[in-house]
């Protein structure tokens, strides 16, 4: 991974956070509360992270991705 990859990942993370705050603030708040309540010293496997996201944000991640792209494209 090079520096440009890191910058791309940061930008995409920022954009997703912005999208969720603007379009699903209650869901995003619930998601942050859920992950903040976890014990930081315990394992948090990818399947559980995805399940937490789906349970609090939206169950269909593919659909949400389409909505995210449309939203970001609409900002231009």
PDB file of N, CA, C and O in Angstrom:
ATOM      1  N   UNK A   1       0.850  -1.170   0.000  1.00  0.00           N
ATOM      2  CA  UNK A   1       0.000   0.000   0.000  1.00  0.00           C
ATOM      3  C   UNK A   1       0.900   1.238   0.000  1.00  0.00           C
ATOM      4  O   UNK A   1       1.833   1.352   0.795  1.00  0.00           O
ATOM      5  N   UNK A   2       0.599   2.142  -0.896  1.00  0.00           N
ATOM      6  CA  UNK A   2       1.406   3.358  -0.940  1.00  0.00           C
ATOM      7  C   UNK A   2       0.604   4.543  -0.404  1.00  0.00           C
ATOM      8  O   UNK A   2      -0.560   4.409  -0.028  1.00  0.00           O
ATOM      9  N   UNK A   3       1.247   5.684  -0.381  1.00  0.00           N
ATOM     10  CA  UNK A   3       0.632   6.888   0.185  1.00  0.00           C
ATOM     11  C   UNK A   3      -0.650   7.283  -0.543  1.00  0.00           C
ATOM     12  O   UNK A   3      -1.597   7.752   0.088  1.00  0.00           O
ATOM     13  N   UNK A   4      -0.691   7.097  -1.865  1.00  0.00           N
ATOM     14  CA  UNK A   4      -1.902   7.437  -2.617  1.00  0.00           C
ATOM     15  C   UNK A   4      -3.067   6.539  -2.233  1.00  0.00           C
ATOM     16  O   UNK A   4      -4.206   7.001  -2.167  1.00  0.00           O
ATOM     17  N   UNK A   5      -2.799   5.263  -1.978  1.00  0.00           N
ATOM     18  CA  UNK A   5      -3.855   4.362  -1.515  1.00  0.00           C
ATOM     19  C   UNK A   5      -4.431   4.851  -0.194  1.00  0.00           C
ATOM     20  O   UNK A   5      -5.648   4.877  -0.010  1.00  0.00           O
ATOM     21  N   UNK A   6      -3.568   5.232   0.705  1.00  0.00           N
ATOM     22  CA  UNK A   6      -4.011   5.722   2.012  1.00  0.00           C
ATOM     23  C   UNK A   6      -4.888   6.959   1.844  1.00  0.00           C
ATOM     24  O   UNK A   6      -5.928   7.073   2.493  1.00  0.00           O
ATOM     25  N   UNK A   7      -4.487   7.864   1.001  1.00  0.00           N
ATOM     26  CA  UNK A   7      -5.285   9.068   0.766  1.00  0.00           C
ATOM     27  C   UNK A   7      -6.627   8.731   0.128  1.00  0.00           C
ATOM     28  O   UNK A   7      -7.647   9.322   0.481  1.00  0.00           O
ATOM     29  N   UNK A   8      -6.634   7.791  -0.803  1.00  0.00           N
ATOM     30  CA  UNK A   8      -7.892   7.362  -1.420  1.00  0.00           C
ATOM     31  C   UNK A   8      -8.829   6.741  -0.388  1.00  0.00           C
ATOM     32  O   UNK A   8     -10.024   7.036  -0.370  1.00  0.00           O
ATOM     33  N   UNK A   9      -8.279   5.875   0.476  1.00  0.00           N
ATOM     34  CA  UNK A   9      -9.099   5.241   1.507  1.00  0.00           C
ATOM     35  C   UNK A   9      -9.644   6.275   2.490  1.00  0.00           C
ATOM     36  O   UNK A   9     -10.795   6.182   2.917  1.00  0.00           O
ATOM     37  N   UNK A  10      -8.830   7.245   2.842  1.00  0.00           N
ATOM     38  CA  UNK A  10      -9.277   8.298   3.754  1.00  0.00           C
ATOM     39  C   UNK A  10     -10.421   9.093   3.111  1.00  0.00           C
ATOM     40  O   UNK A  10     -11.433   9.362   3.759  1.00  0.00           O
ATOM     41  N   UNK A  11     -10.260   9.463   1.852  1.00  0.00           N
ATOM     42  CA  UNK A  11     -11.293  10.240   1.159  1.00  0.00           C
ATOM     43  C   UNK A  11     -12.595   9.452   1.061  1.00  0.00           C
ATOM     44  O   UNK A  11     -13.676  10.003   1.265  1.00  0.00           O
ATOM     45  N   UNK A  12     -12.489   8.176   0.752  1.00  0.00           N
ATOM     46  CA  UNK A  12     -13.690   7.355   0.640  1.00  0.00           C
ATOM     47  C   UNK A  12     -14.363   7.195   2.010  1.00  0.00           C
ATOM     48  O   UNK A  12     -15.590   7.228   2.104  1.00  0.00           O
ATOM     49  N   UNK A  13     -13.584   7.028   3.044  1.00  0.00           N
ATOM     50  CA  UNK A  13     -14.144   6.925   4.400  1.00  0.00           C
ATOM     51  C   UNK A  13     -14.838   8.209   4.806  1.00  0.00           C
ATOM     52  O   UNK A  13     -15.921   8.182   5.390  1.00  0.00           O
ATOM     53  N   UNK A  14     -14.213   9.334   4.495  1.00  0.00           N
ATOM     54  CA  UNK A  14     -14.812  10.622   4.817  1.00  0.00           C
ATOM     55  C   UNK A  14     -16.130  10.781   4.064  1.00  0.00           C
ATOM     56  O   UNK A  14     -17.127  11.216   4.640  1.00  0.00           O
ATOM     57  N   UNK A  15     -16.138  10.432   2.782  1.00  0.00           N
ATOM     58  CA  UNK A  15     -17.350  10.574   1.968  1.00  0.00           C
ATOM     59  C   UNK A  15     -18.474   9.683   2.498  1.00  0.00           C
ATOM     60  O   UNK A  15     -19.627  10.109   2.561  1.00  0.00           O
ATOM     61  N   UNK A  16     -18.142   8.454   2.876  1.00  0.00           N
ATOM     62  CA  UNK A  16     -19.171   7.565   3.423  1.00  0.00           C
ATOM     63  C   UNK A  16     -19.719   8.117   4.735  1.00  0.00           C
ATOM     64  O   UNK A  16     -20.928   8.093   4.963  1.00  0.00           O
ATOM     65  N   UNK A  17     -18.850   8.604   5.581  1.00  0.00           N
ATOM     66  CA  UNK A  17     -19.303   9.197   6.844  1.00  0.00           C
ATOM     67  C   UNK A  17     -20.214  10.388   6.581  1.00  0.00           C
ATOM     68  O   UNK A  17     -21.262  10.520   7.213  1.00  0.00           O
ATOM     69  N   UNK A  18     -19.824  11.252   5.659  1.00  0.00           N
ATOM     70  CA  UNK A  18     -20.648  12.407   5.302  1.00  0.00           C
ATOM     71  C   UNK A  18     -22.018  11.955   4.796  1.00  0.00           C
ATOM     72  O   UNK A  18     -23.044  12.490   5.216  1.00  0.00           O
ATOM     73  N   UNK A  19     -22.033  10.977   3.902  1.00  0.00           N
ATOM     74  CA  UNK A  19     -23.279  10.430   3.359  1.00  0.00           C
ATOM     75  C   UNK A  19     -24.182   9.912   4.473  1.00  0.00           C
ATOM     76  O   UNK A  19     -25.373  10.223   4.500  1.00  0.00           O
ATOM     77  N   UNK A  20     -23.633   9.133   5.381  1.00  0.00           N
ATOM     78  CA  UNK A  20     -24.442   8.559   6.458  1.00  0.00           C
ATOM     79  C   UNK A  20     -24.956   9.626   7.416  1.00  0.00           C
ATOM     80  O   UNK A  20     -26.103   9.555   7.859  1.00  0.00           O
ATOM     81  N   UNK A  21     -24.134  10.602   7.737  1.00  0.00           N
ATOM     82  CA  UNK A  21     -24.563  11.685   8.628  1.00  0.00           C
ATOM     83  C   UNK A  21     -25.680  12.500   7.982  1.00  0.00           C
ATOM     84  O   UNK A  21     -26.633  12.900   8.651  1.00  0.00           O
ATOM     85  N   UNK A  22     -25.557  12.741   6.692  1.00  0.00           N
ATOM     86  CA  UNK A  22     -26.550  13.551   5.982  1.00  0.00           C
ATOM     87  C   UNK A  22     -27.847  12.800   5.685  1.00  0.00           C
ATOM     88  O   UNK A  22     -28.920  13.404   5.690  1.00  0.00           O
ATOM     89  N   UNK A  23     -27.766  11.500   5.429  1.00  0.00           N
ATOM     90  CA  UNK A  23     -28.948  10.765   4.975  1.00  0.00           C
ATOM     91  C   UNK A  23     -29.543   9.826   6.012  1.00  0.00           C
ATOM     92  O   UNK A  23     -30.725   9.496   5.929  1.00  0.00           O
ATOM     93  N   UNK A  24     -28.756   9.390   6.985  1.00  0.00           N
ATOM     94  CA  UNK A  24     -29.211   8.442   7.996  1.00  0.00           C
ATOM     95  C   UNK A  24     -28.612   8.786   9.361  1.00  0.00           C
ATOM     96  O   UNK A  24     -27.934   7.953   9.964  1.00  0.00           O
ATOM     97  N   UNK A  25     -28.850   9.989   9.849  1.00  0.00           N
ATOM     98  CA  UNK A  25     -28.181  10.392  11.096  1.00  0.00           C
ATOM     99  C   UNK A  25     -28.537   9.526  12.305  1.00  0.00           C
ATOM    100  O   UNK A  25     -27.669   9.244  13.131  1.00  0.00           O
ATOM    101  N   UNK A  26     -29.777   9.107  12.422  1.00  0.00           N
ATOM    102  CA  UNK A  26     -30.161   8.274  13.575  1.00  0.00           C
ATOM    103  C   UNK A  26     -29.500   6.893  13.495  1.00  0.00           C
ATOM    104  O   UNK A  26     -29.003   6.365  14.490  1.00  0.00           O
ATOM    105  N   UNK A  27     -29.507   6.327  12.288  1.00  0.00           N
ATOM    106  CA  UNK A  27     -28.882   5.021  12.102  1.00  0.00           C
ATOM    107  C   UNK A  27     -27.377   5.100  12.375  1.00  0.00           C
ATOM    108  O   UNK A  27     -26.807   4.228  13.031  1.00  0.00           O
ATOM    109  N   UNK A  28     -26.753   6.145  11.866  1.00  0.00           N
ATOM    110  CA  UNK A  28     -25.315   6.291  12.040  1.00  0.00           C
ATOM    111  C   UNK A  28     -24.972   6.489  13.523  1.00  0.00           C
ATOM    112  O   UNK A  28     -23.983   5.948  14.017  1.00  0.00           O
ATOM    113  N   UNK A  29     -25.791   7.260  14.215  1.00  0.00           N
ATOM    114  CA  UNK A  29     -25.582   7.455  15.646  1.00  0.00           C
ATOM    115  C   UNK A  29     -25.713   6.128  16.399  1.00  0.00           C
ATOM    116  O   UNK A  29     -24.921   5.834  17.295  1.00  0.00           O
ATOM    117  N   UNK A  30     -26.708   5.339  16.030  1.00  0.00           N
ATOM    118  CA  UNK A  30     -26.894   4.030  16.662  1.00  0.00           C
ATOM    119  C   UNK A  30     -25.701   3.124  16.382  1.00  0.00           C
ATOM    120  O   UNK A  30     -25.260   2.381  17.259  1.00  0.00           O
ATOM    121  N   UNK A  31     -25.185   3.187  15.167  1.00  0.00           N
ATOM    122  CA  UNK A  31     -24.017   2.383  14.800  1.00  0.00           C
ATOM    123  C   UNK A  31     -22.805   2.794  15.635  1.00  0.00           C
ATOM    124  O   UNK A  31     -22.099   1.937  16.166  1.00  0.00           O
ATOM    125  N   UNK A  32     -22.563   4.086  15.751  1.00  0.00           N
ATOM    126  CA  UNK A  32     -21.418   4.561  16.537  1.00  0.00           C
ATOM    127  C   UNK A  32     -21.556   4.168  18.002  1.00  0.00           C
ATOM    128  O   UNK A  32     -20.574   3.787  18.639  1.00  0.00           O
ATOM    129  N   UNK A  33     -22.765   4.259  18.537  1.00  0.00           N
ATOM    130  CA  UNK A  33     -22.986   3.851  19.925  1.00  0.00           C
ATOM    131  C   UNK A  33     -22.722   2.359  20.102  1.00  0.00           C
ATOM    132  O   UNK A  33     -22.150   1.936  21.106  1.00  0.00           O
ATOM    133  N   UNK A  34     -23.144   1.571  19.121  1.00  0.00           N
ATOM    134  CA  UNK A  34     -22.949   0.127  19.206  1.00  0.00           C
ATOM    135  C   UNK A  34     -21.459  -0.230  19.206  1.00  0.00           C
ATOM    136  O   UNK A  34     -21.007  -1.027  20.028  1.00  0.00           O
ATOM    137  N   UNK A  35     -20.715   0.354  18.298  1.00  0.00           N
ATOM    138  CA  UNK A  35     -19.298  -0.021  18.237  1.00  0.00           C
ATOM    139  C   UNK A  35     -18.503   0.596  19.389  1.00  0.00           C
ATOM    140  O   UNK A  35     -17.492   0.034  19.811  1.00  0.00           O
ATOM    141  N   UNK A  36     -18.948   1.739  19.897  1.00  0.00           N
ATOM    142  CA  UNK A  36     -18.266   2.352  21.037  1.00  0.00           C
ATOM    143  C   UNK A  36     -18.474   1.535  22.315  1.00  0.00           C
ATOM    144  O   UNK A  36     -17.637   1.564  23.217  1.00  0.00           O
ATOM    145  N   UNK A  37     -19.582   0.814  22.390  1.00  0.00           N
ATOM    146  CA  UNK A  37     -19.886   0.019  23.584  1.00  0.00           C
ATOM    147  C   UNK A  37     -19.108  -1.296  23.626  1.00  0.00           C
ATOM    148  O   UNK A  37     -19.102  -1.978  24.651  1.00  0.00           O
ATOM    149  N   UNK A  38     -18.464  -1.651  22.537  1.00  0.00           N
ATOM    150  CA  UNK A  38     -17.698  -2.901  22.493  1.00  0.00           C
ATOM    151  C   UNK A  38     -16.429  -2.791  23.339  1.00  0.00           C
ATOM    152  O   UNK A  38     -15.870  -1.709  23.519  1.00  0.00           O
ATOM    153  N   UNK A  39     -16.001  -3.928  23.843  1.00  0.00           N
ATOM    154  CA  UNK A  39     -14.736  -3.994  24.568  1.00  0.00           C
ATOM    155  C   UNK A  39     -13.610  -3.894  23.533  1.00  0.00           C
ATOM    156  O   UNK A  39     -13.496  -4.763  22.669  1.00  0.00           O
ATOM    157  N   UNK A  40     -12.781  -2.855  23.607  1.00  0.00           N
ATOM    158  CA  UNK A  40     -11.743  -2.673  22.582  1.00  0.00           C
ATOM    159  C   UNK A  40     -10.651  -3.744  22.615  1.00  0.00           C
ATOM    160  O   UNK A  40      -9.867  -3.854  21.673  1.00  0.00           O
ATOM    161  N   UNK A  41     -10.596  -4.515  23.667  1.00  0.00           N
ATOM    162  CA  UNK A  41      -9.575  -5.552  23.781  1.00  0.00           C
ATOM    163  C   UNK A  41     -10.063  -6.912  23.277  1.00  0.00           C
ATOM    164  O   UNK A  41      -9.294  -7.872  23.228  1.00  0.00           O
ATOM    165  N   UNK A  42     -11.323  -6.989  22.909  1.00  0.00           N
ATOM    166  CA  UNK A  42     -11.872  -8.251  22.399  1.00  0.00           C
ATOM    167  C   UNK A  42     -11.841  -8.256  20.883  1.00  0.00           C
ATOM    168  O   UNK A  42     -11.898  -7.209  20.238  1.00  0.00           O
ATOM    169  N   UNK A  43     -11.750  -9.453  20.332  1.00  0.00           N
ATOM    170  CA  UNK A  43     -11.751  -9.627  18.888  1.00  0.00           C
ATOM    171  C   UNK A  43     -13.068  -9.100  18.293  1.00  0.00           C
ATOM    172  O   UNK A  43     -14.135  -9.256  18.887  1.00  0.00           O
ATOM    173  N   UNK A  44     -12.973  -8.489  17.136  1.00  0.00           N
ATOM    174  CA  UNK A  44     -14.147  -7.958  16.434  1.00  0.00           C
ATOM    175  C   UNK A  44     -14.041  -8.415  14.983  1.00  0.00           C
ATOM    176  O   UNK A  44     -13.617  -7.655  14.113  1.00  0.00           O
ATOM    177  N   UNK A  45     -14.432  -9.669  14.731  1.00  0.00           N
ATOM    178  CA  UNK A  45     -14.254 -10.235  13.391  1.00  0.00           C
ATOM    179  C   UNK A  45     -15.069  -9.502  12.326  1.00  0.00           C
ATOM    180  O   UNK A  45     -16.069  -8.847  12.619  1.00  0.00           O
ATOM    181  N   UNK A  46     -14.615  -9.634  11.097  1.00  0.00           N
ATOM    182  CA  UNK A  46     -15.250  -8.938   9.966  1.00  0.00           C
ATOM    183  C   UNK A  46     -16.735  -9.278   9.854  1.00  0.00           C
ATOM    184  O   UNK A  46     -17.545  -8.397   9.566  1.00  0.00           O
ATOM    185  N   UNK A  47     -17.103 -10.530  10.075  1.00  0.00           N
ATOM    186  CA  UNK A  47     -18.521 -10.917   9.978  1.00  0.00           C
ATOM    187  C   UNK A  47     -19.366 -10.170  10.994  1.00  0.00           C
ATOM    188  O   UNK A  47     -20.484  -9.757  10.688  1.00  0.00           O
ATOM    189  N   UNK A  48     -18.846  -9.994  12.190  1.00  0.00           N
ATOM    190  CA  UNK A  48     -19.591  -9.272  13.234  1.00  0.00           C
ATOM    191  C   UNK A  48     -19.644  -7.784  12.914  1.00  0.00           C
ATOM    192  O   UNK A  48     -20.674  -7.145  13.131  1.00  0.00           O
ATOM    193  N   UNK A  49     -18.551  -7.223  12.402  1.00  0.00           N
ATOM    194  CA  UNK A  49     -18.546  -5.806  12.021  1.00  0.00           C
ATOM    195  C   UNK A  49     -19.582  -5.552  10.943  1.00  0.00           C
ATOM    196  O   UNK A  49     -20.321  -4.570  11.004  1.00  0.00           O
ATOM    197  N   UNK A  50     -19.639  -6.441   9.949  1.00  0.00           N
ATOM    198  CA  UNK A  50     -20.616  -6.296   8.875  1.00  0.00           C
ATOM    199  C   UNK A  50     -22.036  -6.456   9.410  1.00  0.00           C
ATOM    200  O   UNK A  50     -22.932  -5.706   9.022  1.00  0.00           O
ATOM    201  N   UNK A  51     -22.245  -7.416  10.289  1.00  0.00           N
ATOM    202  CA  UNK A  51     -23.575  -7.619  10.876  1.00  0.00           C
ATOM    203  C   UNK A  51     -24.012  -6.390  11.656  1.00  0.00           C
ATOM    204  O   UNK A  51     -25.167  -5.977  11.550  1.00  0.00           O
ATOM    205  N   UNK A  52     -23.120  -5.799  12.432  1.00  0.00           N
ATOM    206  CA  UNK A  52     -23.455  -4.586  13.183  1.00  0.00           C
ATOM    207  C   UNK A  52     -23.833  -3.451  12.235  1.00  0.00           C
ATOM    208  O   UNK A  52     -24.791  -2.717  12.480  1.00  0.00           O
ATOM    209  N   UNK A  53     -23.072  -3.315  11.149  1.00  0.00           N
ATOM    210  CA  UNK A  53     -23.358  -2.274  10.172  1.00  0.00           C
ATOM    211  C   UNK A  53     -24.732  -2.500   9.539  1.00  0.00           C
ATOM    212  O   UNK A  53     -25.533  -1.569   9.446  1.00  0.00           O
ATOM    213  N   UNK A  54     -25.005  -3.722   9.108  1.00  0.00           N
ATOM    214  CA  UNK A  54     -26.282  -4.026   8.462  1.00  0.00           C
ATOM    215  C   UNK A  54     -27.461  -3.839   9.410  1.00  0.00           C
ATOM    216  O   UNK A  54     -28.519  -3.364   8.996  1.00  0.00           O
ATOM    217  N   UNK A  55     -27.289  -4.203  10.660  1.00  0.00           N
ATOM    218  CA  UNK A  55     -28.375  -4.091  11.636  1.00  0.00           C
ATOM    219  C   UNK A  55     -28.702  -2.643  11.980  1.00  0.00           C
ATOM    220  O   UNK A  55     -29.848  -2.328  12.299  1.00  0.00           O
ATOM    221  N   UNK A  56     -27.724  -1.776  11.919  1.00  0.00           N
ATOM    222  CA  UNK A  56     -27.969  -0.389  12.329  1.00  0.00           C
ATOM    223  C   UNK A  56     -28.104   0.583  11.167  1.00  0.00           C
ATOM    224  O   UNK A  56     -28.827   1.573  11.281  1.00  0.00           O
ATOM    225  N   UNK A  57     -27.429   0.326  10.053  1.00  0.00           N
ATOM    226  CA  UNK A  57     -27.460   1.262   8.927  1.00  0.00           C
ATOM    227  C   UNK A  57     -28.472   0.822   7.875  1.00  0.00           C
ATOM    228  O   UNK A  57     -29.451   1.526   7.628  1.00  0.00           O
ATOM    229  N   UNK A  58     -28.249  -0.325   7.257  1.00  0.00           N
ATOM    230  CA  UNK A  58     -29.161  -0.861   6.238  1.00  0.00           C
ATOM    231  C   UNK A  58     -28.756  -2.299   5.938  1.00  0.00           C
ATOM    232  O   UNK A  58     -27.566  -2.590   5.819  1.00  0.00           O
ATOM    233  N   UNK A  59     -29.727  -3.200   5.813  1.00  0.00           N
ATOM    234  CA  UNK A  59     -29.387  -4.614   5.611  1.00  0.00           C
ATOM    235  C   UNK A  59     -28.823  -4.946   4.227  1.00  0.00           C
ATOM    236  O   UNK A  59     -28.131  -5.952   4.070  1.00  0.00           O
ATOM    237  N   UNK A  60     -29.108  -4.120   3.235  1.00  0.00           N
ATOM    238  CA  UNK A  60     -28.645  -4.395   1.871  1.00  0.00           C
ATOM    239  C   UNK A  60     -27.486  -3.460   1.529  1.00  0.00           C
ATOM    240  O   UNK A  60     -27.695  -2.324   1.102  1.00  0.00           O
ATOM    241  N   UNK A  61     -26.272  -3.949   1.722  1.00  0.00           N
ATOM    242  CA  UNK A  61     -25.073  -3.132   1.525  1.00  0.00           C
ATOM    243  C   UNK A  61     -24.889  -2.770   0.050  1.00  0.00           C
ATOM    244  O   UNK A  61     -24.406  -1.680  -0.259  1.00  0.00           O
ATOM    245  N   UNK A  62     -25.264  -3.663  -0.858  1.00  0.00           N
ATOM    246  CA  UNK A  62     -25.142  -3.354  -2.285  1.00  0.00           C
ATOM    247  C   UNK A  62     -26.060  -2.194  -2.674  1.00  0.00           C
ATOM    248  O   UNK A  62     -25.652  -1.293  -3.407  1.00  0.00           O
ATOM    249  N   UNK A  63     -27.292  -2.222  -2.185  1.00  0.00           N
ATOM    250  CA  UNK A  63     -28.230  -1.132  -2.448  1.00  0.00           C
ATOM    251  C   UNK A  63     -27.701   0.176  -1.850  1.00  0.00           C
ATOM    252  O   UNK A  63     -27.760   1.229  -2.484  1.00  0.00           O
ATOM    253  N   UNK A  64     -27.190   0.091  -0.633  1.00  0.00           N
ATOM    254  CA  UNK A  64     -26.658   1.274   0.030  1.00  0.00           C
ATOM    255  C   UNK A  64     -25.475   1.846  -0.744  1.00  0.00           C
ATOM    256  O   UNK A  64     -25.322   3.065  -0.828  1.00  0.00           O
ATOM    257  N   UNK A  65     -24.640   0.982  -1.309  1.00  0.00           N
ATOM    258  CA  UNK A  65     -23.505   1.438  -2.109  1.00  0.00           C
ATOM    259  C   UNK A  65     -23.982   2.235  -3.325  1.00  0.00           C
ATOM    260  O   UNK A  65     -23.400   3.267  -3.657  1.00  0.00           O
ATOM    261  N   UNK A  66     -25.025   1.764  -3.978  1.00  0.00           N
ATOM    262  CA  UNK A  66     -25.581   2.494  -5.129  1.00  0.00           C
ATOM    263  C   UNK A  66     -26.086   3.865  -4.681  1.00  0.00           C
ATOM    264  O   UNK A  66     -25.846   4.868  -5.354  1.00  0.00           O
ATOM    265  N   UNK A  67     -26.782   3.907  -3.551  1.00  0.00           N
ATOM    266  CA  UNK A  67     -27.292   5.178  -3.041  1.00  0.00           C
ATOM    267  C   UNK A  67     -26.150   6.131  -2.683  1.00  0.00           C
ATOM    268  O   UNK A  67     -26.233   7.334  -2.930  1.00  0.00           O
ATOM    269  N   UNK A  68     -25.104   5.592  -2.110  1.00  0.00           N
ATOM    270  CA  UNK A  68     -23.926   6.370  -1.734  1.00  0.00           C
ATOM    271  C   UNK A  68     -23.282   7.003  -2.971  1.00  0.00           C
ATOM    272  O   UNK A  68     -22.985   8.198  -2.976  1.00  0.00           O
ATOM    273  N   UNK A  69     -23.072   6.210  -4.003  1.00  0.00           N
ATOM    274  CA  UNK A  69     -22.455   6.716  -5.231  1.00  0.00           C
ATOM    275  C   UNK A  69     -23.325   7.798  -5.867  1.00  0.00           C
ATOM    276  O   UNK A  69     -22.813   8.832  -6.294  1.00  0.00           O
ATOM    277  N   UNK A  70     -24.643   7.564  -5.935  1.00  0.00           N
ATOM    278  CA  UNK A  70     -25.557   8.565  -6.489  1.00  0.00           C
ATOM    279  C   UNK A  70     -25.486   9.870  -5.689  1.00  0.00           C
ATOM    280  O   UNK A  70     -25.454  10.959  -6.262  1.00  0.00           O
ATOM    281  N   UNK A  71     -25.462   9.745  -4.379  1.00  0.00           N
ATOM    282  CA  UNK A  71     -25.417  10.932  -3.519  1.00  0.00           C
ATOM    283  C   UNK A  71     -24.137  11.727  -3.755  1.00  0.00           C
ATOM    284  O   UNK A  71     -24.184  12.943  -3.942  1.00  0.00           O
ATOM    285  N   UNK A  72     -23.013  11.053  -3.747  1.00  0.00           N
ATOM    286  CA  UNK A  72     -21.726  11.727  -3.933  1.00  0.00           C
ATOM    287  C   UNK A  72     -21.646  12.327  -5.333  1.00  0.00           C
ATOM    288  O   UNK A  72     -21.170  13.451  -5.492  1.00  0.00           O
ATOM    289  N   UNK A  73     -22.102  11.600  -6.349  1.00  0.00           N
ATOM    290  CA  UNK A  73     -22.103  12.146  -7.704  1.00  0.00           C
ATOM    291  C   UNK A  73     -22.978  13.392  -7.805  1.00  0.00           C
ATOM    292  O   UNK A  73     -22.678  14.302  -8.578  1.00  0.00           O
ATOM    293  N   UNK A  74     -24.053  13.435  -7.030  1.00  0.00           N
ATOM    294  CA  UNK A  74     -24.953  14.583  -7.039  1.00  0.00           C
ATOM    295  C   UNK A  74     -24.366  15.830  -6.408  1.00  0.00           C
ATOM    296  O   UNK A  74     -24.897  16.925  -6.590  1.00  0.00           O
ATOM    297  N   UNK A  75     -23.293  15.680  -5.678  1.00  0.00           N
ATOM    298  CA  UNK A  75     -22.654  16.834  -5.035  1.00  0.00           C
ATOM    299  C   UNK A  75     -21.764  17.616  -5.989  1.00  0.00           C
ATOM    300  O   UNK A  75     -21.396  18.752  -5.691  1.00  0.00           O
ATOM    301  N   UNK A  76     -21.421  17.049  -7.099  1.00  0.00           N
ATOM    302  CA  UNK A  76     -20.505  17.692  -8.046  1.00  0.00           C
ATOM    303  C   UNK A  76     -21.148  18.831  -8.773  1.00  0.00           C
ATOM    304  O   UNK A  76     -20.507  19.474  -9.605  1.00  0.00           O
TER     305      UNK A  76
END
